[in-house]
Amino acid sequence: MAIWLSLSLAAKKYGISEEQIHEWIRLGYLRCSSLDKDPYEDPDPMVDAEELEKSLEFNATKSYPDDDATVERVPKEHLDWLYKENARLTKACDDLLEENYKRAQREEKLRAGFEKMANLTHRILSLNEKILNNNKTIKGKKASAWSFLCRLFRQNHDS
């Protein structure tokens, strides 16, 4: 069974700010109730003391004498989660970098293959032009097919 305390009384009893308790209510960590108003609109709602104690225990951190306003303590569970999340994100980043590297290698191979194909296409077009020129020459001289083939292969060796 819940033990209900007013928000102001709970803040005094446990030594935490009313704003912090309002924030925990807003986040759904604590149950609240109000007699006359909607609990979320009431400036001083009733809170469950057992849940408040559990929240305080869960978020408890030890303070040390040399702590000042610049030091913020983090619960060990949260710190462990942060380390795990950091490791997961680092692995995801490494995987993406590896995938990018492989993709860049594939693109480089494709680019080299494209350049090879372009060079071969230019060679084919130049050979086709030579054949057409030789064909015009043969028609003009009325030479035999044998002389055409000899001329074709001879020009291939010359260039």
BELKA-V796116 format. One record per residue. N is the residue number from 1. PSI is psi in whole degrees, 0 to 359 (* if undefined). OMEGA is omega in whole degrees, 0 to 359 (NA if undefined). D_CENTER is the distance of its C-alpha to the mean C-alpha in Angstrom with 2 decimals. Layout:
N | PSI | OMEGA | D_CENTER
N | PSI | OMEGA | D_CENTER
//
This chain:
1 | 139 | 184 | 46.32
2 | 146 | 173 | 44.51
3 | 114 | 186 | 46.09
4 | 131 | 175 | 45.63
5 | 151 | 174 | 45.80
6 | 155 | 183 | 45.53
7 | 317 | 181 | 42.46
8 | 320 | 178 | 44.63
9 | 319 | 178 | 46.53
10 | 321 | 179 | 43.39
11 | 318 | 179 | 41.98
12 | 317 | 184 | 45.30
13 | 316 | 185 | 45.66
14 | 356 | 176 | 42.23
15 | 34 | 176 | 41.91
16 | 163 | 184 | 38.66
17 | 152 | 177 | 38.21
18 | 326 | 178 | 38.72
19 | 321 | 179 | 35.53
20 | 317 | 179 | 33.58
21 | 318 | 176 | 35.39
22 | 320 | 180 | 34.73
23 | 318 | 178 | 30.98
24 | 325 | 176 | 31.13
25 | 314 | 180 | 33.12
26 | 321 | 181 | 30.66
27 | 352 | 178 | 27.77
28 | 15 | 178 | 30.04
29 | 334 | 181 | 30.70
30 | 145 | 172 | 34.41
31 | 146 | 177 | 36.89
32 | 162 | 180 | 39.18
33 | 158 | 178 | 42.34
34 | 145 | 184 | 44.83
35 | 316 | 188 | 48.41
36 | 334 | 188 | 48.95
37 | 175 | 170 | 45.58
38 | 131 | 185 | 42.07
39 | 331 | 182 | 40.50
40 | 343 | 178 | 37.54
41 | 342 | 181 | 40.06
42 | 128 | 179 | 42.48
43 | 338 | 181 | 42.27
44 | 69 | 181 | 43.73
45 | 171 | 176 | 42.70
46 | 138 | 179 | 43.59
47 | 153 | 179 | 40.93
48 | 116 | 184 | 41.06
49 | 326 | 180 | 42.06
50 | 315 | 178 | 40.95
51 | 323 | 178 | 37.36
52 | 318 | 178 | 37.50
53 | 319 | 178 | 38.72
54 | 317 | 178 | 35.98
55 | 319 | 179 | 33.31
56 | 319 | 179 | 35.07
57 | 318 | 180 | 35.29
58 | 321 | 182 | 31.63
59 | 8 | 183 | 30.63
60 | 137 | 174 | 33.50
61 | 148 | 179 | 32.99
62 | 140 | 175 | 35.76
63 | 153 | 181 | 36.83
64 | 157 | 184 | 38.49
65 | 327 | 184 | 41.33
66 | 7 | 177 | 39.40
67 | 143 | 174 | 36.63
68 | 194 | 185 | 36.61
69 | 341 | 182 | 34.68
70 | 350 | 182 | 31.82
71 | 130 | 176 | 31.12
72 | 123 | 181 | 28.99
73 | 141 | 180 | 29.18
74 | 135 | 178 | 26.37
75 | 147 | 183 | 27.33
76 | 322 | 180 | 26.71
77 | 318 | 180 | 24.96
78 | 320 | 178 | 22.38
79 | 318 | 177 | 22.04
80 | 318 | 178 | 21.65
81 | 319 | 179 | 18.90
82 | 319 | 178 | 17.11
83 | 316 | 179 | 17.63
84 | 317 | 180 | 16.36
85 | 320 | 178 | 13.16
86 | 317 | 179 | 12.80
87 | 318 | 180 | 13.66
88 | 316 | 180 | 11.22
89 | 324 | 177 | 8.20
90 | 317 | 178 | 10.16
91 | 318 | 179 | 10.73
92 | 320 | 179 | 7.27
93 | 316 | 178 | 6.94
94 | 319 | 178 | 10.48
95 | 318 | 179 | 10.10
96 | 320 | 178 | 7.91
97 | 319 | 178 | 10.59
98 | 317 | 179 | 13.27
99 | 320 | 177 | 12.44
100 | 319 | 180 | 12.54
101 | 315 | 179 | 15.77
102 | 320 | 179 | 17.31
103 | 320 | 179 | 16.67
104 | 321 | 177 | 18.31
105 | 316 | 178 | 21.16
106 | 318 | 179 | 21.73
107 | 322 | 179 | 21.85
108 | 319 | 177 | 24.34
109 | 317 | 179 | 26.47
110 | 320 | 179 | 26.52
111 | 318 | 178 | 27.51
112 | 318 | 178 | 30.27
113 | 321 | 178 | 31.45
114 | 318 | 178 | 31.61
115 | 320 | 177 | 33.68
116 | 315 | 180 | 35.95
117 | 321 | 179 | 36.46
118 | 316 | 178 | 37.26
119 | 316 | 179 | 39.80
120 | 322 | 178 | 41.37
121 | 318 | 178 | 41.63
122 | 321 | 178 | 43.44
123 | 318 | 179 | 45.74
124 | 317 | 180 | 46.54
125 | 321 | 179 | 47.30
126 | 322 | 176 | 49.56
127 | 319 | 178 | 51.35
128 | 319 | 178 | 51.83
129 | 319 | 178 | 53.32
130 | 318 | 180 | 55.67
131 | 316 | 179 | 56.77
132 | 319 | 178 | 57.54
133 | 317 | 178 | 59.47
134 | 322 | 179 | 61.36
135 | 319 | 177 | 62.11
136 | 320 | 180 | 63.59
137 | 317 | 180 | 65.62
138 | 317 | 179 | 66.93
139 | 322 | 179 | 67.92
140 | 325 | 183 | 69.73
141 | 350 | 183 | 71.60
142 | 49 | 180 | 71.98
143 | 168 | 182 | 70.94
144 | 168 | 178 | 70.28
145 | 327 | 180 | 66.95
146 | 317 | 179 | 67.66
147 | 327 | 177 | 67.81
148 | 313 | 180 | 64.56
149 | 319 | 178 | 62.74
150 | 316 | 180 | 64.33
151 | 320 | 180 | 63.28
152 | 311 | 182 | 59.69
153 | 328 | 179 | 59.29
154 | 319 | 181 | 61.16
155 | 330 | 176 | 58.86
156 | 319 | 180 | 55.81
157 | 331 | 181 | 57.23
158 | 325 | 186 | 58.21
159 | * | NA | 54.76
//
